[in-house]
Amino acid sequence: MPTIGYGPFARMSDWYQGWRDGRAGIPARPPQGAPLRPVSTGHMDMLVHRAQDAFHHEHLHLLAAWDEDPGQGNGRGLGAAQMRALRIYEHTSMRIAAYRRSLVRWHRHGVWVNDAMTKDRLDRPSWAFPLPPALYDDPSHTAAGPAGPGSGKVTLRGRVISLRPVTVFGSAAPPADEVLPTPGLALRHFRLERAADGVRVRGLGYGHGPYIDGRIARNALLRPGGHFDVGAFRYWLLDGGDALREIPLGAVPARDADDVTLTARRCDLVVSEVDAKFKDKPRLTRMSFVQHAGDLLAIVGPSGAGKTSLFWALLGELPISSGEVYFRGLDLRKHSDQIREQLGFVPQHDDVHMTLSTRSLLRYAYRLRAAGRAGRDARIAEVCRQLRIEKELDKPPSQLSGGQRKRVSIALELLAEPSLLMLDEPTSGLDVGLDREVMAALRDYAAADHAVIIITHWPNHLSMAQQVLAVAEEGRPVYSGPPDGLCPALGGADHADVMDGIRADPRPKADAYAASSAATARAAARQARAGSAAAALVRRKRGAPAVLAHQLPVLIARQAALVAARGTTRSRETPTISDWVRSVWSRVWLWAVPFGGAVLTALAGDAAGLGAGATASAGSLNLLVTFSMLTGQALTYSDLVTEFPILRREHRTGVRTASVTLSKWLVYAVIAMAQALVIVWGFTRIRPGPVHSVMFSPAVELWCDLGAMTITAMSLGLLISAAVKTLKQAVNVVTFITIAQIVFNGVTKNLSDEPVASVFAALLPARWGLAAAAASIDLRGMGPSAPDALWRHTTGQWLFDLAMLGVMSAVFLAIATVLLRHRLTTPDR
């Protein structure tokens, strides 16, 4: 059937209507601060109503020609009606798109119009789509008749998205053709290309899907009846390959006697017979429960019972030795990456950067979790309004109370609208009354089709939960049900009696639970297992470079802001003189320390500086290289170890370890080169600089030598910080390595005749840093007391020494990344 013509007069009419409405300010923008609500215009309403009238007209014709005795004639008639409905839909969609483009271009608030104008007003009726055979056991239902009196009904629920030859999906239209209700998508997130044998799914290098069988699809062929997942929704490719059916993730197809209905079962977290150990100590033992979306689940139990271990297992940090976990029908073992994107975890401690403003924290968090900035400020304002922290946005967390910091910590997770939000003691540190407000906000969040789990020791909070899970030692569940049934089920008069009973003798209660309540979880697991099959073959996965390219600029900007904000950790809103002095010092120390050290080095060295004989120049050069080494290590040896709780929290949201280490390395490398420049400038203001060089001017080569030395030492400091667990350990390791570098740098001790010491020295940056500087200034040619072979005054030797520093920097960075990734994926206890 040919398409409906879209002639020049209709095009001109739609363009003119958009131009006229835009110039007239239609639709009118609401006052500043008003919530964003869908709007429409008269012309758009007219186009939609005309299409709906045409759909209804086709439906009446179909009903009139329908034969109660099914046959091939009915199928042909239904197919023709479906094709006519498709042509009507395509024609109207083109007119709406032309009108919208003109309206957005000419309206004075075009960006607002694009965001606020309803994009999904037009939809084909359910009878215009055949059912995907893979959804139902009985394929005969795919040719069912139109919904109408006296006919076999076909009722489909969920949005239907018609596919063009190439359909782009994203967070805003334009530039995307279709907007998906998933937070964090890019403007152009992925596209579908219709092919003869199905639809090709092509990812554009972002997270948050599309997922097929638990893996991000970069280039996958999807056949009719197959599906892919994006965020909290699953998209089925309907028969014919020209449309998608959007249903909530975890929905199941259901049939009754009369209808074929796609009904969305409330998404569940199903934990069945889960066992987990860490260092041979049981953390979870036969853990079983079921949670429905829309419910707030409170976990109670004695300290050390394994409540937090359940969160670690869901986050993939605690390996599960046996049992099953399903979230929205997805198997945690097969879909761990996909599930992790839908989880949010608020730790007990406020693991946030204390020196950045709350607004900056939330903005960086949003950019790391989302693929674009669209809607960022609106989402931040909405979350802050819910948690009542909108007045604290310009203050750093160090100036906030404990309760305010806790709410900031919760806000970081709510930005991404996780489908399952887990909180460890979310009301700790909150005043009485404020804790109820936070609990009420969490309950409201759960009511919006999310699942929320909290760990709490406060019995007053249980009344605000729909479900309570009581856990005994070694992670044994003893009760799961409504809050008012906790005490009767466990034989206690109050909460304290229940906790005492759990501590005293938990095994009988755990055995009784496994024989009764756990059966519900086992049945739910069987049902989820049956529906968790693969949908299509993924040709290729999205690689790490795409994620690295998205996260790296954000982390570089944040690291630069953290360096600039060092020292601003005062806890008083009205700063004192000491606060002011500390703040000023924190901003100048990066440059004052190198300059002061250069001055002291010049004063301590020979008056001839670097232009005298071998002995005098070697002493001054030794001091410069040693100071550069100390300066570089001081930049980073405390960085990762102090930020580790924050990095672990961000790792759970999908931040890659390579992005973290590389961003820090790049920022500190720039600082290291700048500090080396300050050292060279400060030294040469007091003492003569070198007079010899191999390629460039002597001062430039000295800057290159000290800069390379400082960067390599900084890389070594990063490795030390990744390897240790406490700052005290980092100080001890740095002290030992510093002494070793001073002893084995080639000046303090002659290494030419000691092969064993020479091999050990080759592993230390100071050995190569001093060799590069010595080769550059011709230290060996200044006298017979400088015989080291690495000091030859040749271009090749100098470049080789610098290359060794570069190789060591790369190796230190790589090892630091591996060690940090290992620590981030291993539970602490």
Long-range contacts (C-beta under 8 A, 24 or more apart in sequence): 1-80, 1-83, 1-84, 1-87, 2-87, 3-87, 3-90, 3-91, 4-87, 4-88, 4-90, 4-91, 6-91, 6-94, 6-95, 10-95, 11-98, 14-43, 14-95, 14-98, 14-99, 14-102, 15-98, 15-99, 15-102, 16-102, 17-43, 17-99, 17-102, 18-43, 18-98, 18-99, 18-100, 18-101, 18-102, 18-103, 18-104, 18-105, 18-106, 19-102, 19-103, 19-106, 21-103, 21-107, 22-102, 22-103, 22-104, 22-105, 22-106, 22-107, 22-108, 22-110, 22-113, 23-106, 25-107, 25-108, 25-109, 27-113, 27-116, 27-117, 29-109, 29-112, 36-115, 36-116, 36-378, 37-116, 38-116, 38-117, 38-118, 39-113, 39-116, 39-117, 39-118, 40-117, 40-118, 40-121, 41-103, 41-117, 43-99, 44-96, 44-99, 44-100, 44-117, 44-118, 44-121, 47-92, 47-95, 47-96, 47-99, 47-122, 48-92, 48-96, 48-121, 48-122, 50-92, 51-88, 51-89, 51-92, 51-122, 54-88, 55-85, 55-88, 55-124, 55-125, 55-128, 58-84, 58-85, 58-88, 59-125, 59-127, 59-146, 59-148, 62-127, 62-146, 63-146, 63-148, 63-151, 66-145, 66-146, 66-148, 66-151, 68-150, 68-151, 70-143, 70-145, 74-143, 74-145, 75-143, 78-127, 78-143, 78-145, 78-146, 81-127, 81-128, 81-146, 82-127, 82-128, 82-129, 82-130, 85-124, 85-125, 85-128, 86-124, 86-128, 86-162, 86-242, 89-122, 89-124, 89-162, 90-162, 92-122, 93-122, 93-162, 96-121, 96-122, 101-174, 104-174, 114-172, 114-173, 114-174, 115-172, 115-375, 119-173, 119-179, 120-159, 120-179, 123-159, 123-160, 124-160, 124-162, 124-243, 126-154, 126-155, 126-156, 126-160, 127-154, 129-156, 129-160, 129-238, 129-243, 129-245, 130-238, 130-239, 130-240, 131-156, 131-238, 131-239, 131-260, 132-224, 132-225, 132-236, 132-237, 132-238, 132-239, 132-245, 133-224, 133-225, 133-239, 134-224, 134-225, 134-226, 134-236, 135-225, 135-236, 135-253, 135-262, 136-253, 136-255, 136-260, 137-255, 138-255, 141-255, 141-260, 142-239, 144-260, 152-258, 153-258, 153-259, 153-260, 154-259, 154-260, 155-259, 155-260, 155-261, 155-262, 156-245, 156-261, 156-262, 157-247, 157-261, 157-262, 157-263, 157-264, 158-245, 158-246, 158-247, 158-251, 158-262, 158-264, 159-245, 159-246, 160-238, 160-243, 160-244, 160-245, 160-246, 161-235, 161-243, 161-244, 161-245, 161-246, 162-242, 162-243, 163-192, 163-194, 163-199, 163-241, 163-242, 163-243, 163-244, 164-194, 165-193, 165-194, 166-191, 166-192, 166-193, 166-194, 167-191, 167-192, 169-230, 171-371, 171-372, 171-374, 171-375, 172-374, 180-230, 180-231, 180-233, 181-231, 181-233, 182-208, 182-209, 182-230, 182-231, 182-232, 182-233, 183-231, 183-370, 183-379, 183-416, 183-417, 184-208, 184-231, 184-369, 184-370, 184-371, 184-416, 185-230, 185-231, 185-370, 185-371, 185-372, 186-371, 186-372, 187-372, 187-374, 189-230, 189-371, 190-217, 190-230, 192-222, 192-244, 194-241, 194-242, 195-221, 195-241, 197-221, 197-223, 198-222, 198-223, 198-224, 198-226, 198-237, 198-241, 199-237, 199-241, 201-228, 201-536, 203-542, 205-542, 205-546, 205-547, 205-549, 205-550, 206-371, 206-546, 206-550, 207-341, 207-371, 207-547, 207-550, 207-654, 208-341, 208-371, 209-338, 209-341, 210-235, 211-335, 211-338, 212-534, 212-535, 212-536, 212-538, 213-334, 213-335, 213-534, 213-535, 213-536, 213-538, 214-330, 214-331, 214-334, 214-335, 214-336, 214-337, 214-338, 215-337, 215-538, 215-541, 216-337, 216-541, 216-542, 217-536, 217-538, 217-541, 217-542, 218-538, 218-539, 218-540, 218-541, 218-542, 218-543, 219-538, 219-539, 219-540, 220-536, 220-537, 220-538, 220-539, 221-536, 221-537, 221-539, 222-535, 222-536, 223-536, 226-535, 226-536, 227-535, 228-535, 228-536, 229-338, 231-341, 231-342, 232-267, 232-328, 232-342, 232-419, 248-328, 248-449, 249-328, 249-329, 249-330, 249-419, 250-293, 250-327, 250-328, 250-329, 250-330, 252-329, 252-527, 252-531, 266-292, 266-293, 266-294, 266-449, 267-292, 267-293, 267-327, 267-328, 267-329, 267-419, 267-449, 267-451, 268-292, 268-293, 268-326, 268-327, 268-328, 268-329, 268-524, 268-528, 269-325, 269-326, 269-327, 269-420, 269-451, 269-453, 270-324, 270-325, 270-326, 270-327, 270-521, 270-524, 270-525, 270-528, 271-310, 271-323, 271-324, 271-325, 271-521, 272-323, 272-324, 272-325, 272-518, 272-521, 272-522, 272-524, 272-525, 273-322, 273-323, 273-324, 273-518, 273-521, 273-522, 273-525, 274-313, 274-320, 274-322, 274-323, 274-324, 274-325, 275-320, 275-321, 275-322, 275-323, 276-309, 276-313, 276-318, 276-319, 276-320, 276-321, 276-475, 277-321, 278-309, 278-318, 278-827, 278-829, 282-306, 282-474, 282-475, 283-309, 283-312, 283-313, 283-318, 283-474, 283-475, 284-309, 284-310, 284-313, 284-318, 284-320, 284-474, 284-475, 285-474, 285-475, 285-476, 285-510, 286-323, 286-476, 286-477, 286-510, 286-514, 286-518, 287-323, 287-471, 287-475, 287-476, 287-477, 288-323, 288-477, 288-480, 288-513, 288-514, 288-517, 288-518, 288-521, 288-522, 289-469, 289-477, 289-480, 289-517, 289-518, 289-521, 290-480, 290-520, 290-521, 290-524, 291-451, 291-453, 291-467, 292-451, 293-419, 293-446, 293-449, 293-450, 293-451, 294-446, 294-447, 294-448, 294-449, 294-450, 294-451, 294-466, 295-446, 295-451, 295-452, 295-465, 295-466, 295-467, 296-442, 296-443, 296-446, 296-452, 296-453, 296-454, 296-464, 296-465, 296-466, 296-467, 297-451, 297-452, 297-453, 297-454, 297-465, 297-466, 297-467, 297-468, 297-469, 298-453, 298-454, 298-455, 298-456, 298-461, 298-462, 298-465, 298-467, 298-468, 298-469, 298-483, 299-453, 299-454, 299-455, 299-456, 299-468, 299-469, 299-470, 299-471, 300-455, 300-456, 300-457, 300-459, 300-462, 300-468, 300-469, 300-470, 300-471, 300-486, 300-495, 300-499, 301-470, 301-471, 301-472, 301-499, 301-502, 302-472, 302-473, 302-499, 302-502, 302-503, 304-473, 305-471, 305-472, 305-473, 305-474, 305-475, 305-502, 306-471, 306-473, 306-474, 306-475, 306-476, 307-424, 307-455, 307-471, 307-475, 308-348, 308-424, 308-455, 309-475, 309-827, 310-471, 310-475, 311-345, 311-422, 311-424, 311-453, 311-455, 312-827, 314-339, 314-343, 314-420, 314-422, 315-340, 315-343, 315-345, 315-652, 316-340, 316-825, 317-652, 317-825, 317-826, 317-827, 318-827, 324-525, 324-528, 324-529, 326-524, 326-525, 326-528, 326-529, 326-532, 327-419, 327-420, 328-419, 329-528, 329-531, 329-532, 330-532, 331-528, 331-529, 331-532, 334-532, 340-652, 340-653, 340-654, 341-654, 342-418, 342-419, 342-420, 343-418, 343-419, 343-420, 343-421, 343-422, 343-652, 344-413, 344-414, 344-416, 344-418, 344-420, 344-421, 344-422, 344-653, 345-413, 345-421, 345-422, 345-423, 345-424, 345-649, 345-652, 346-409, 346-410, 346-412, 346-413, 346-421, 346-422, 346-423, 346-424, 346-426, 347-409, 347-424, 347-645, 347-649, 348-424, 348-425, 348-428, 349-645, 350-397, 350-402, 350-405, 350-406, 350-408, 350-409, 351-409, 351-645, 351-646, 351-648, 351-649, 352-397, 352-405, 352-408, 352-409, 352-412, 352-646, 353-397, 353-558, 353-562, 353-643, 353-646, 354-396, 354-397, 354-398, 354-569, 355-396, 355-398, 355-562, 355-565, 355-566, 355-567, 355-568, 355-569, 356-396, 356-558, 356-561, 356-562, 356-565, 357-393, 357-394, 357-395, 357-396, 358-389, 358-392, 358-393, 358-394, 358-395, 358-396, 358-397, 358-400, 358-408, 359-393, 359-394, 360-558, 360-561, 361-397, 361-408, 361-412, 362-393, 362-408, 362-411, 362-412, 362-415, 364-554, 364-557, 364-558, 365-412, 365-415, 366-415, 366-416, 367-554, 368-551, 368-554, 368-555, 368-650, 368-653, 368-654, 368-655, 369-415, 369-416, 369-653, 369-654, 370-416, 371-550, 379-415, 380-411, 380-415, 383-411, 383-414, 383-415, 384-411, 386-414, 386-441, 386-444, 386-445, 387-411, 387-414, 387-438, 387-441, 388-437, 395-573, 396-565, 396-568, 396-569, 398-568, 398-569, 398-570, 398-571, 399-570, 399-571, 399-572, 399-573, 401-429, 402-428, 402-429, 402-430, 403-429, 403-430, 403-431, 403-434, 405-429, 406-430, 406-438, 407-438, 410-438, 414-445, 416-653, 417-450, 418-450, 419-450, 419-451, 420-450, 420-451, 420-452, 420-453, 421-445, 421-446, 421-450, 421-451, 421-452, 421-453, 422-452, 422-453, 422-454, 423-452, 423-453, 423-454, 423-455, 424-454, 424-455, 425-454, 425-455, 425-456, 425-457, 426-454, 426-456, 427-456, 427-458, 427-461, 435-461, 436-464, 439-464, 440-464, 459-494, 459-495, 462-486, 462-495, 470-498, 470-502, 472-502, 472-503, 472-506, 472-509, 472-510, 473-503, 473-506, 476-506, 476-507, 476-510, 476-513, 477-510, 477-513, 477-517, 477-518, 478-502, 478-506, 478-509, 478-510, 478-512, 478-513, 479-509, 479-513, 479-517, 480-513, 480-517, 481-517, 544-656, 544-658, 547-654, 547-656, 547-659, 548-656, 548-658, 548-659, 548-662, 551-655, 551-656, 551-659, 552-659, 552-662, 552-663, 555-655, 555-659, 555-660, 555-663, 555-664, 556-663, 556-666, 556-667, 558-663, 559-663, 559-664, 559-667, 560-667, 563-590, 563-667, 563-671, 590-671, 590-674, 590-675, 591-674, 591-675, 591-678, 593-631, 593-634, 594-631, 594-675, 594-676, 594-678, 594-679, 594-682, 595-678, 595-679, 595-681, 595-682, 596-682, 597-627, 597-630, 597-631, 597-679, 597-682, 598-624, 598-627, 598-678, 598-679, 598-680, 598-681, 598-682, 598-683, 599-682, 599-683, 599-686, 601-627, 601-679, 601-683, 602-682, 602-683, 602-685, 602-686, 602-687, 603-686, 605-687, 606-687, 607-687, 608-687, 608-688, 609-683, 609-684, 609-687, 609-688, 609-689, 610-687, 610-688, 610-689, 610-690, 610-691, 610-702, 610-777, 611-688, 611-689, 611-690, 611-691, 612-782, 613-782, 613-783, 614-779, 614-780, 614-782, 614-783, 614-784, 614-785, 614-786, 615-783, 615-785, 617-690, 617-777, 617-779, 617-782, 618-747, 618-774, 618-779, 618-785, 618-786, 619-747, 620-683, 620-687, 621-747, 621-770, 621-773, 621-774, 621-777, 621-779, 622-745, 622-747, 622-748, 622-770, 624-679, 624-683, 624-706, 624-773, 625-705, 625-706, 625-709, 625-745, 625-766, 625-769, 625-770, 625-773, 626-741, 626-742, 626-745, 626-766, 627-679, 628-675, 628-676, 628-679, 628-706, 628-709, 628-710, 628-713, 628-769, 629-709, 629-710, 629-713, 629-738, 629-741, 629-765, 629-766, 629-769, 630-713, 630-738, 631-672, 631-675, 631-679, 631-710, 631-713, 632-672, 632-709, 632-710, 632-711, 632-712, 632-713, 632-714, 632-715, 632-716, 632-717, 633-713, 633-714, 633-716, 633-717, 633-720, 633-734, 633-737, 633-738, 634-717, 635-668, 635-671, 635-672, 635-714, 635-717, 636-664, 636-668, 636-714, 636-715, 636-717, 636-718, 636-721, 637-717, 637-718, 637-720, 637-721, 637-730, 637-731, 637-733, 637-734, 638-721, 638-727, 638-730, 639-664, 639-717, 639-718, 639-721, 640-664, 640-718, 640-721, 640-722, 640-816, 640-820, 641-721, 641-722, 641-724, 641-725, 641-726, 641-727, 641-729, 641-730, 642-727, 644-823, 647-820, 647-824, 648-824, 651-824, 651-825, 657-817, 657-820, 657-821, 657-824, 658-817, 660-820, 661-718, 661-722, 661-813, 661-816, 661-817, 661-820, 662-813, 662-817, 664-718, 665-714, 665-715, 665-718, 665-813, 668-714, 668-718, 669-711, 669-714, 672-707, 672-710, 672-711, 672-714, 673-707, 673-710, 673-711, 675-710, 676-703, 676-706, 676-707, 676-709, 676-710, 677-703, 677-707, 679-706, 680-706, 690-776, 690-777, 691-777, 692-776, 692-777, 692-778, 692-781, 692-793, 693-776, 693-777, 694-775, 694-776, 694-793, 694-794, 694-795, 694-798, 695-795, 695-798, 698-776, 698-777, 701-776, 701-777, 701-798, 702-773, 702-776, 702-777, 704-772, 704-776, 704-802, 705-769, 705-772, 705-773, 705-776, 705-802, 706-769, 706-773, 708-769, 708-772, 708-802, 708-805, 708-806, 709-765, 709-766, 709-768, 709-769, 709-770, 709-772, 709-773, 709-805, 711-805, 711-809, 712-765, 712-768, 712-769, 712-805, 712-806, 712-808, 712-809, 712-812, 713-765, 713-766, 713-769, 715-808, 715-809, 715-810, 715-812, 715-813, 715-816, 716-765, 716-808, 716-812, 718-812, 718-813, 718-816, 719-812, 719-813, 719-815, 719-816, 719-819, 721-816, 722-815, 722-816, 722-817, 722-819, 722-820, 722-823, 723-816, 723-819, 725-823, 737-764, 740-764, 741-765, 741-766, 741-767, 742-766, 745-769, 745-770, 746-770, 746-771, 746-774, 746-788, 746-790, 746-791, 750-787, 750-788, 751-788, 752-787, 752-788, 752-789, 765-805, 765-808, 768-801, 768-804, 768-805, 768-808, 769-805, 771-801, 772-798, 772-801, 772-802, 772-805, 775-801
